[in-house]
Amino acid sequence: MLSLLLQAAGGSGLVAIGAALAVIGAGFGIGKIGSAAMEAIARQPEAKGGIQTAMIIIAALLEGVALFACVICFMAL
């Protein structure tokens, strides 16, 4: 993945590392959100709908922030 980002960035390593860190951080965050949501659903199955809705909204916002971070990294060229 890092080599693909290096090629897209035109060889600038810092831009690729910044974008990779943003993507890795977003992946870790979404994983934590999913994990916490599954634990919450296991504890209170009757609240499944509300938990899933909140999980999807938070994950979408986190993906938006990660995309924005990648765009800023590539604009730094």
N, C-alpha and C positions, 0 to 999 in steps of 0.2 A: 504494500500500500504506500509506503514511504517513497519508493522509487517512482510510482505513478504520480504522486504529488510533486516530486522533484521535476519530473518531465513537464507537468502542467504549469509549474511555476517558472519554467525557463531556467532551471538550474539553481535557483536561490534556495539554499538549504534552510535558512531561518524561517522563510515563509512556509515551507513544507512542514517544518517541525511545529510551528505555531498552529497550522491547520490540523495536523495530526493530533496534537494535544487537545484541541477543541473537540475533535471527533471522539477521541478516547474518553475524555471527561464526560461527554454527553452519553456515550454508551454505558459508562459506569453509573451515571445518574439514573438513566432509564432502567437499568437493571435493579438498582436499589428501590426505585419506585414500584416496579413490578413485584419485587420480593415483599416489600412492606404491604402492598395491596393484597397479595395472596395470604399473608399472615392475618391481616385484618378480616378478610372474608372467611378464613377458617375459624376465627374467634366469634364472628357475628354473621352467620350466613344470611340472615334476614336483611342485612344492610348491603347486600351484594350490588344492587343497582347504583346506589349512590357512590360506593367506593370505586366501582369501575368507571363511572362517569368522571369522577375527580382524577383518577389515574390517567385516563386518556387525555384530559385537558392539560394536566401537568406535563405529561410526556410530549404533547404537541408543542407546548410553550418551550420546553427544553430543547426540542429539535430546532425550533425557530431560532433560539439563541445560538445554538451550535452552528447553524447555517450562516447566521449573521457574523459570527466570529470568523468563519472560513472566508466569507466575502471580504471582511476587513483585512485578513491576512493577505489575500491575493491582491487587494487594492494597494498594499504597501509596496508593491514592485516598483 
